[in-house]
Amino acid sequence: MVKKILKLLSSHSQITLIVSILLLILFSPFYWDSPFANYFNFLFLSLILLSSILTLKKSGFKFKRVQSIGYLILALTLLTAILHNDYLELVNKIVFVLFYILVAINLLVGIVKSKEVDSNVIFSAVAVYLLFGFCGALLAAVVHFFNPAAFSLESTYSSQFHQYLYFSFITFTTTGYGDVLPISPMARTLAIFLAVFGQIYLTVIIGILIGKYLSGSKKS
């Protein structure tokens, strides 16, 4: 039974990754003040991490070796949830970002190498977009660790991390409502990179997908 579930998840790993990130965004505002908040975080972060690891199974040898690192990060995430140590949580976030960048590169390589635009390519493009938005939230949390006044946050309505998710995706899409503001130079630098990268990614990935689609149409 477990093998069948893993096989099903592995064959649809991009969709699983997308759903995992969306679930975190959806539910994180509701458990932030619960005494079990750390364990809920562990659950959702583990889902994102496991689905990211599954995307590597379809890759070449170099990326497959990264899977073992993913399982180590999973153990570190559990340890962080148990110990409630700020420095361990900081290390965990940084390692998360590095790992997710590798996962995103792996998915992008698959998109570039694909000969036609199919559902896997489209879901990979969406997964990378959400992954980078998620990484932006993690980086905002890292900036806040070193400078608690780096962002203007409305801490009474939701968890800090959900506000960072909100800030990251709003900046990533260049919507910029202005209710969560980057104050420190480092926070503003992060906001610039998120905004620029968000626009570049959409422009380039849409160009690639359209080019592959037109190329496939001509061949058929």
KEDOMAR-260147 format. One line per 10 residues: number of its first residue (from 1); for each residue y, x, z negated of N, C-alpha, C. Coordinates in pm, 1 decimal, decimal comma. Atoms other than C-alpha are relative to their C-alpha. Last residue first. Layout:
<sites>
NUM = Y/X/Z/Y/X/Z/Y/X/Z ~ ...
</sites>
This chain:
<sites>
220 = 82,1/118,4/-20,2/1767,7/315,7/3639,9/40,2/-76,4/125,8 ~ 136,9/-42,4/-28,3/1914,7/663,3/3663,5/-91,7/-118,7/27,8 ~ 3,8/-54,8/-134,9/2270,1/526,3/3692,3/-143,1/39,1/40,5 ~ -13,4/110,6/-93,8/2225,7/305,7/3384,0/-9,9/47,9/143,8 ~ 128,2/71,6/-5,3/2095,2/598,4/3176,6/2,8/-113,7/99,4 ~ 96,7/-90,8/-63,2/2401,0/807,2/3262,4/-136,2/-66,9/14,2 ~ -29,9/2,2/-143,3/2629,8/514,3/3179,5/-97,2/88,6/78,2 ~ 32,5/132,8/-51,0/2462,5/472,9/2840,0/22,6/-8,2/151,3 ~ 145,7/10,1/-9,7/2466,2/846,3/2770,2/-42,8/-134,9/57,5 ~ 46,7/-92,4/-103,3/2838,7/869,9/2849,3/-150,5/-8,8/20,5
210 = -34,4/60,0/-128,6/2918,6/556,6/2645,2/-50,7/87,3/115,1 ~ 84,9/116,8/-20,9/2728,9/696,1/2345,4/26,9/-66,3/134,8 ~ 138,2/-43,8/-24,0/2891,5/1038,8/2371,5/-89,6/-119,2/32,9 ~ 4,8/-67,1/-130,1/3243,6/897,2/2407,8/-142,0/41,9/36,0 ~ -7,3/108,4/-98,3/3185,6/658,3/2116,2/-5,8/57,5/141,0 ~ 130,1/67,4/-3,0/3067,3/953,6/1906,9/-0,6/-114,9/99,1 ~ 104,6/-82,5/-61,2/3369,5/1167,6/1997,8/-130,5/-77,2/13,0 ~ -34,3/-31,2/-138,6/3639,7/907,4/1933,0/-113,5/73,3/69,5 ~ 9,7/121,4/-80,4/3477,9/767,4/1618,8/26,1/28,2/147,5 ~ 140,3/41,3/-10,0/3419,6/1112,5/1472,7/-14,3/-121,6/89,8
200 = 69,1/-89,0/-93,9/3770,6/1234,2/1554,2/-144,6/-44,8/19,5 ~ -44,9/31,0/-135,4/3927,3/931,3/1385,3/-70,9/85,1/104,7 ~ 40,9/135,9/-33,7/3723,8/964,3/1066,3/38,2/-37,4/142,2 ~ 140,3/-1,6/-39,7/3767,0/1341,8/1063,4/-48,4/-138,7/40,4 ~ 14,3/-69,4/-128,7/4145,3/1314,9/1068,2/-144,3/-4,6/47,6 ~ -65,0/79,1/-104,0/4159,4/1052,3/792,5/-19,7/61,5/138,1 ~ 74,9/123,4/-18,8/3904,4/1226,3/570,0/58,3/-82,5/114,7 ~ 125,4/-31,5/-68,5/4064,5/1567,9/621,8/-82,5/-125,9/26,3 ~ -30,2/-40,7/-137,8/4410,9/1436,0/535,3/-128,4/24,6/78,2 ~ -36,9/121,4/-73,2/4283,0/1251,8/226,1/29,7/31,7/146,9
190 = 123,0/74,8/-25,1/4109,0/1568,3/103,7/29,5/-124,6/82,8 ~ 71,1/-76,9/-102,9/4434,5/1763,4/144,0/-130,2/-70,4/36,9 ~ -66,0/32,6/-126,7/4612,7/1488,2/-49,0/-64,6/75,0/116,1 ~ 36,3/137,8/-34,0/4362,9/1518,3/-333,9/61,3/-39,9/134,1 ~ 139,7/-0,9/-42,1/4402,8/1897,2/-336,1/-46,6/-139,0/42,5 ~ 13,6/-61,2/-132,4/4784,1/1869,2/-341,9/-143,9/-1,1/51,9 ~ -0,7/-146,7/0,6/4769,1/1627,6/-639,3/-12,3/54,5/142,1 ~ -121,9/-52,8/62,3/4869,0/1260,5/-613,4/7,4/152,5/11,1 ~ 23,2/-140,9/33,4/4621,2/1087,6/-382,3/130,3/61,4/-50,7 ~ -79,8/-104,2/-64,5/4699,0/716,3/-405,8/-46,3/139,5/-40,0
180 = 55,7/-121,0/60,4/4474,9/418,3/-469,9/63,3/117,8/72,0 ~ 19,0/35,7/140,0/4681,4/103,8/-399,8/-71,5/110,8/-78,3 ~ -95,1/-63,3/90,1/4823,1/249,2/-78,6/-15,6/-36,7/-145,7 ~ -72,4/105,5/70,3/4650,2/11,5/162,4/101,9/56,9/-98,4 ~ -103,7/-43,8/91,3/4560,5/305,5/387,2/80,6/-110,6/-66,4 ~ -61,1/128,4/36,1/4368,8/163,2/683,3/115,2/23,1/-97,2 ~ -147,9/-8,2/-8,1/4306,2/512,6/824,9/65,2/-136,4/-24,1 ~ -34,5/91,6/-108,5/3932,0/426,6/863,5/150,3/-2,7/27,4 ~ 82,9/-36,2/-114,9/3836,6/732,0/659,0/33,8/-85,4/121,2 ~ -65,0/-116,2/-61,8/4123,4/662,9/418,8/-71,4/38,7/128,3
170 = -131,0/47,1/-44,9/3994,0/312,0/342,4/77,1/113,4/68,8 ~ 17,8/78,3/-123,0/3640,0/449,9/334,6/131,8/-55,0/53,2 ~ 55,7/-79,6/-108,6/3722,6/727,7/89,1/-8,5/-79,8/129,9 ~ -100,8/-93,2/-51,0/3954,3/526,0/-135,7/-51,4/74,5/123,1 ~ -105,2/79,0/-63,9/3702,0/243,5/-173,5/104,7/91,5/63,8 ~ 61,4/51,8/-122,3/3420,0/485,0/-247,7/103,2/-78,2/81,2 ~ 3,3/-113,8/-92,4/3650,7/658,8/-494,3/-67,8/-37,4/131,8 ~ -137,1/-18,6/-49,3/3726,2/324,1/-656,7/8,2/118,1/96,0 ~ -22,2/103,9/-100,7/3352,7/260,3/-678,2/141,4/8,7/56,4 ~ 65,4/-39,4/-124,4/3316,9/598,8/-847,9/15,6/-106,5/107,6
160 = -74,8/-102,9/-72,4/3580,5/518,4/-1106,7/-64,3/29,5/133,8 ~ 36,1/-137,2/33,8/3404,6/199,0/-1205,7/84,5/97,3/80,3 ~ 124,3/-46,5/-60,1/3588,2/-128,6/-1163,7/-29,6/142,1/-45,2 ~ 72,9/103,4/-74,0/3872,2/-349,3/-1282,4/-134,3/45,0/54,4 ~ 37,6/116,4/79,6/4046,8/-160,8/-1561,1/-89,6/-98,3/74,9 ~ 130,9/-14,4/64,3/4054,1/185,9/-1406,8/-47,4/-123,1/-75,4 ~ -9,7/120,1/81,8/4333,2/118,1/-1156,3/-134,0/-14,3/-71,4 ~ 111,6/94,2/0,8/4342,5/472,4/-1024,8/30,1/-117,8/-90,6 ~ -45,1/113,5/80,6/4628,7/700,5/-922,3/-106,7/-108,1/10,1 ~ -12,7/129,0/-68,6/4451,9/1011,8/-802,5/60,2/-102,7/-96,2
150 = -4,6/-23,1/-144,8/4465,2/1382,3/-894,8/21,4/-128,3/79,3 ~ -117,4/71,6/-51,3/4557,4/1307,7/-1258,8/12,9/12,7/151,5 ~ 10,3/143,9/26,6/4208,8/1395,1/-1388,3/117,6/-81,9/52,2 ~ -135,0/49,0/28,0/4234,4/1737,8/-1218,7/-5,0/-151,9/-18,6 ~ -86,8/-114,3/25,3/3917,7/1946,8/-1204,4/143,8/-39,5/-31,2 ~ 56,0/-76,7/111,4/3684,8/1649,7/-1242,4/91,6/115,9/-36,9 ~ -41,5/62,1/126,6/3911,8/1436,7/-1022,2/-52,1/77,5/-120,5 ~ -142,0/-31,9/17,0/3861,2/1676,8/-730,0/50,8/-55,6/-132,5 ~ -5,0/-143,0/34,9/3483,3/1647,1/-776,1/144,7/42,8/-24,4 ~ 43,0/-10,6/139,4/3509,2/1265,2/-782,7/2,3/145,5/-47,8
140 = -112,0/51,5/80,1/3711,2/1275,3/-460,0/-33,2/8,5/-148,4 ~ -99,9/-107,0/4,9/3439,4/1496,9/-310,0/122,9/-43,4/-80,1 ~ 51,2/-105,5/88,3/3174,8/1239,0/-401,5/100,9/113,5/-14,6 ~ -10,4/51,0/136,9/3383,3/960,4/-245,8/-48,3/104,0/-100,6 ~ -141,6/-1,2/35,5/3427,9/1163,2/75,0/22,5/-49,4/-142,1 ~ -32,5/-137,7/40,3/3052,4/1224,0/81,1/146,5/13,3/-39,3 ~ 59,5/-18,2/132,4/3000,5/846,3/87,9/29,5/139,7/-53,6 ~ -83,7/76,4/91,6/3239,2/813,7/383,2/-47,7/14,1/-143,6 ~ -122,8/-77,2/17,8/3052,7/1096,6/554,3/99,2/-73,6/-89,8 ~ 28,6/-119,7/80,0/2721,9/920,7/495,3/127,2/80,7/-25,7
130 = 6,2/39,8/140,3/2857,5/587,4/619,6/-25,7/119,4/-91,5 ~ -133,7/48,3/38,1/2960,6/739,2/953,1/3,7/-37,1/-147,6 ~ -85,1/-118,7/16,9/2635,4/934,6/980,0/138,9/-40,9/-46,3 ~ 42,1/-68,1/123,0/2432,9/616,1/921,7/85,8/122,4/-27,9 ~ -53,9/77,5/112,4/2630,5/427,2/1189,0/-32,2/69,4/-132,5 ~ -145,9/-14,1/-4,0/2561,4/699,1/1447,8/65,4/-74,0/-116,3 ~ -31,1/-135,8/46,0/2193,7/712,4/1347,9/150,7/21,0/-6,0 ~ 12,5/0,6/145,5/2168,5/332,9/1379,8/29,0/138,1/-59,0 ~ -110,1/79,9/54,6/2303,9/354,3/1734,7/-4,1/-0,2/-152,6 ~ -124,3/-75,4/-20,8/2070,6/638,8/1831,5/117,3/-74,7/-63,0
120 = 1,5/-114,5/91,2/1766,2/465,6/1681,9/129,6/80,4/7,9 ~ -35,3/45,5/133,7/1854,0/137,2/1859,1/4,5/115,3/-100,5 ~ 88,8/103,7/50,8/1856,6/302,0/2200,5/41,1/-35,7/-142,6 ~ -52,2/68,3/118,6/2115,7/496,1/2398,9/-96,9/-111,9/-37,4 ~ -52,8/133,9/-23,3/1935,9/727,6/2635,7/48,5/-60,1/-131,2 ~ -24,9/16,7/-143,3/1841,1/1092,0/2670,5/55,9/-137,0/34,6 ~ 60,9/121,0/-56,1/1869,5/1176,4/2302,5/39,6/-16,7/146,5 ~ 120,1/-31,9/-77,8/1957,5/1538,9/2227,5/-62,6/-122,4/66,3 ~ -37,5/-84,0/-114,1/2315,5/1459,6/2118,5/-120,4/25,7/90,7 ~ -81,5/80,0/-91,4/2205,8/1172,5/1893,9/32,1/78,2/126,7
110 = 86,3/98,9/-65,1/1924,5/1374,3/1736,9/75,8/-86,0/99,4 ~ 80,5/-76,0/-97,0/2163,3/1662,5/1668,9/-93,0/-94,5/76,3 ~ -87,4/-25,9/-114,9/2398,6/1412,7/1504,0/-72,7/77,9/108,7 ~ -12,0/124,8/-75,0/2117,7/1290,8/1277,3/86,6/18,2/124,3 ~ 130,7/30,1/-58,2/2035,4/1645,8/1166,8/5,6/-126,2/86,2 ~ 14,3/-91,4/-114,2/2403,8/1724,0/1115,2/-131,9/-26,2/72,3 ~ -88,4/50,9/-105,7/2431,1/1413,3/894,2/-8,4/86,8/124,8 ~ 63,0/121,8/-53,1/2128,1/1522,6/688,7/82,2/-55,4/115,8 ~ 115,7/-43,6/-78,4/2276,3/1872,4/649,1/-71,4/-119,5/63,8 ~ -56,8/-60,6/-121,1/2607,8/1719,3/537,8/-112,1/48,6/91,0
100 = -30,7/108,1/-92,5/2411,5/1499,3/298,9/67,0/51,0/127,8 ~ 124,2/53,4/-56,3/2256,3/1805,2/133,5/30,0/-108,1/104,0 ~ 56,8/-101,1/-89,4/2589,9/1979,3/85,9/-126,0/-52,2/69,0 ~ -85,5/-10,7/-118,5/2748,8/1663,7/-56,6/-59,2/97,6/100,5 ~ 14,2/121,3/-79,7/2460,0/1599,6/-296,0/78,2/12,9/130,5 ~ 126,9/-18,7/-70,7/2471,5/1960,6/-416,9/-29,0/-120,2/89,8 ~ -22,0/-103,7/-101,2/2839,0/1915,3/-503,1/-125,7/21,8/83,4 ~ -83,7/54,8/-107,6/2771,7/1584,5/-680,1/20,1/101,9/112,2 ~ 79,1/97,8/-74,4/2482,5/1727,7/-884,3/78,6/-56,3/118,2 ~ 91,1/-76,6/-85,3/2687,1/2030,1/-989,2/-80,8/-94,5/88,6
90 = -82,7/-66,5/-101,1/2958,8/1797,5/-1119,7/-87,5/77,3/98,3 ~ -36,5/103,2/-97,2/2702,6/1579,2/-1298,3/85,4/58,3/112,2 ~ 121,3/22,4/-78,6/2561,5/1889,0/-1466,9/24,9/-104,8/107,7 ~ 14,0/-115,4/-89,3/2912,9/1978,4/-1577,5/-123,5/-12,4/87,8 ~ -102,4/1,6/-104,8/2974,7/1629,6/-1716,6/-17,0/114,3/99,6 ~ -78,1/-124,3/5,9/2645,3/1609,7/-1910,7/96,5/5,2/117,7 ~ -142,6/37,8/4,0/2511,3/1256,2/-1962,9/90,2/124,5/-13,0 ~ -75,5/-87,5/89,9/2163,2/1402,5/-2041,7/147,6/-35,6/-14,8 ~ 53,6/-3,1/136,9/1942,0/1125,4/-1900,5/93,3/73,9/-96,0 ~ -5,9/135,0/56,8/2133,0/1035,5/-1583,8/-44,4/-1,3/-146,2
80 = -141,4/32,4/23,4/2193,1/1404,8/-1506,7/14,7/-137,0/-65,7 ~ -40,4/-79,1/116,8/1822,0/1482,8/-1545,4/144,4/-30,0/-37,9 ~ 62,1/63,1/116,8/1736,9/1200,2/-1305,7/41,7/71,5/-128,2 ~ -69,4/127,3/20,7/1985,2/1336,1/-1051,8/-54,4/-74,2/-121,5 ~ -127,7/-32,2/63,5/1844,2/1688,4/-1090,6/79,9/-126,5/-30,3 ~ 31,4/-36,0/139,4/1494,4/1556,4/-1015,3/128,0/31,6/-77,5 ~ 41,7/123,8/64,5/1626,3/1387,3/-700,0/-31,4/23,6/-148,0 ~ -124,4/70,2/32,2/1808,0/1708,3/-606,0/-31,0/-131,5/-70,7 ~ -57,9/-70,7/115,2/1475,2/1892,1/-625,3/129,4/-67,6/-45,2 ~ 78,0/41,6/117,0/1321,8/1628,3/-396,4/49,8/69,9/-126,9
70 = -32,6/138,5/34,5/1601,1/1681,4/-145,1/-74,8/-48,3/-122,9 ~ -125,8/-6,5/74,7/1551,7/2058,3/-151,0/40,3/-140,1/-46,0 ~ 35,8/-46,7/134,6/1188,8/2001,2/-48,9/123,9/12,1/-88,3 ~ 54,9/111,1/77,9/1313,2/1793,7/245,9/-31,0/41,3/-143,3 ~ -105,4/49,4/88,8/1532,0/2082,6/370,5/-52,5/-113,2/-89,1 ~ 2,6/-82,1/120,7/1219,8/2247,3/514,6/103,5/-45,8/-101,8 ~ 109,0/47,4/85,0/1192,9/1959,3/760,2/-6,1/78,8/-130,5 ~ -48,2/113,1/79,0/1536,6/2050,2/895,1/-108,9/-54,0/-91,2 ~ -109,6/-42,9/88,2/1425,6/2394,9/1004,9/46,9/-113,0/-89,4 ~ 50,3/-72,9/116,8/1090,3/2273,7/1140,7/111,9/34,6/-98,2
60 = 69,9/-126,1/-22,2/1234,1/2015,4/1377,8/-31,8/69,5/-130,9 ~ -75,6/-113,4/-51,1/1327,0/1662,5/1283,7/-88,8/120,3/26,8 ~ 7,1/7,9/-145,8/1152,1/1326,9/1247,1/59,6/124,1/66,3 ~ 139,8/-11,1/-40,6/1075,3/1393,0/881,4/-15,7/-2,6/151,6 ~ 30,4/-139,4/-35,0/1444,3/1463,4/816,0/-142,5/16,5/50,7 ~ -56,8/-26,9/-132,9/1534,1/1092,6/829,9/-33,1/142,1/46,3 ~ 87,3/56,1/-103,1/1289,9/1036,5/542,1/54,3/24,2/140,5 ~ 114,4/-90,2/-16,0/1487,2/1274,0/320,2/-91,3/-49,5/111,5 ~ -51,0/-118,6/-70,2/1801,1/1067,0/376,5/-112,7/98,7/26,7 ~ -14,0/40,8/-139,7/1608,3/750,5/282,3/57,1/114,0/84,5
50 = 133,6/12,1/-58,6/1498,0/924,1/-36,6/6,6/-40,8/147,0 ~ 59,0/-132,7/-14,6/1852,8/1035,7/-122,1/-135,9/-6,5/68,6 ~ -73,1/-69,0/-106,7/2012,7/697,1/-59,3/-63,7/135,1/29,4 ~ 29,3/71,3/-124,6/1744,5/522,1/-265,5/67,7/68,4/119,2 ~ 136,0/-37,9/-39,5/1775,2/788,2/-535,7/-40,2/-67,7/130,4 ~ -9,3/-134,1/-57,2/2153,1/739,0/-549,0/-136,8/49,3/46,3 ~ -61,5/10,1/-132,6/2094,7/366,2/-595,3/12,6/136,3/67,5 ~ 80,3/82,3/-89,7/1844,5/407,6/-879,3/58,1/-1,7/141,0 ~ 117,3/-78,2/-40,2/2026,8/697,4/-1046,2/-84,7/-77,3/100,3 ~ -47,0/-101,3/-94,8/2349,7/498,7/-1046,5/-116,2/82,3/52,5
40 = -24,4/73,1/-123,8/2163,5/210,5/-1209,7/49,3/96,1/108,2 ~ 132,1/23,3/-58,1/2033,0/459,4/-1465,2/9,4/-84,1/127,3 ~ 51,8/-125,2/-55,2/2381,2/590,2/-1538,6/-134,2/-19,1/69,6 ~ -69,5/-31,7/-125,4/2513,7/235,6/-1577,7/-54,0/126,6/65,7 ~ 100,1/-59,0/-89,6/2251,5/144,5/-1838,9/61,1/41,4/133,5 ~ 53,1/-120,8/65,5/2505,2/84,0/-2117,1/-104,0/72,2/86,0 ~ 129,4/21,5/65,2/2675,8/-154,5/-1870,2/-45,8/128,7/-68,5 ~ -20,3/-0,5/145,4/3047,2/-107,3/-1799,6/-129,6/-28,0/-76,8 ~ -70,8/-120,9/43,8/2993,4/2,8/-1436,7/19,4/5,9/-151,8 ~ 75,3/-57,9/111,3/2724,8/-258,6/-1365,8/73,2/117,0/-65,5
30 = 50,9/98,5/95,5/2912,3/-503,0/-1144,8/-74,1/60,6/-117,9 ~ -105,7/56,8/85,6/3143,6/-276,9/-941,3/-53,0/-85,2/-114,9 ~ -57,9/-91,5/99,4/2844,0/-64,0/-826,1/115,6/-59,3/-81,3 ~ 37,1/28,1/138,6/2663,2/-357,9/-662,7/69,0/88,4/-104,9 ~ -1,3/140,7/38,4/2808,6/-385,0/-311,2/-16,7/-20,9/-150,0 ~ -137,0/50,4/-10,4/2900,7/-21,2/-247,9/9,6/-142,9/-53,9 ~ -79,2/-67,4/102,9/2562,4/94,1/-375,9/143,2/-51,4/-1,1 ~ 39,0/58,0/129,3/2385,1/-169,2/-165,3/78,5/63,0/-114,3 ~ -67,6/129,3/12,5/2581,2/-58,7/143,6/-33,3/-68,3/-132,2 ~ -142,2/-26,3/26,9/2468,5/300,7/92,1/76,0/-130,6/-19,1
20 = -11,8/-61,8/133,2/2103,2/195,9/61,6/145,5/25,4/-37,3 ~ 12,5/106,5/100,2/2124,7/-42,1/362,0/18,9/56,4/-140,8 ~ -117,8/86,2/-10,7/2251,9/237,2/589,1/-0,9/-106,7/-109,9 ~ -114,3/-76,8/50,4/1986,4/480,6/468,4/126,5/-84,7/1,1 ~ 15,4/-9,2/145,3/1709,0/225,1/516,1/116,9/72,9/-62,7 ~ -36,7/132,2/52,4/1837,2/151,9/866,9/-8,2/0,2/-152,2 ~ -144,9/14,2/-15,5/1829,9/523,7/948,6/48,4/-133,6/-55,6 ~ -71,6/-74,6/103,8/1481,8/559,8/797,9/151,7/-13,3/11,9 ~ -132,9/62,6/-6,0/1322,5/284,8/1008,7/93,6/68,4/-100,9 ~ -23,7/37,2/-140,2/996,5/463,9/1093,6/135,4/-67,8/18,4
10 = -19,9/-120,7/-79,3/1007,2/638,1/754,7/31,6/-33,0/145,2 ~ -133,2/-53,0/29,0/1057,7/310,6/568,0/31,3/121,5/86,3 ~ -97,2/97,0/-50,3/754,5/153,5/735,9/142,3/50,4/-19,9 ~ 5,0/-9,1/-146,2/543,9/464,7/678,7/102,0/-93,2/63,2 ~ -66,1/-125,2/-38,7/653,5/479,9/314,6/3,5/16,5/151,4 ~ -143,8/18,5/25,4/562,6/112,3/268,6/78,0/123,4/43,7 ~ -51,4/92,0/-102,0/223,4/163,7/434,1/150,3/-20,8/-14,5 ~ -7,6/-73,9/-126,3/155,4/471,0/220,1/56,3/-87,2/111,4 ~ -115,3/-89,7/8,9/241,2/276,4/-96,9/19,4/75,6/130,9 ~ -121,2/83,3/0,0/0,0/0,0/0,0/126,0/86,5/0,0
</sites>
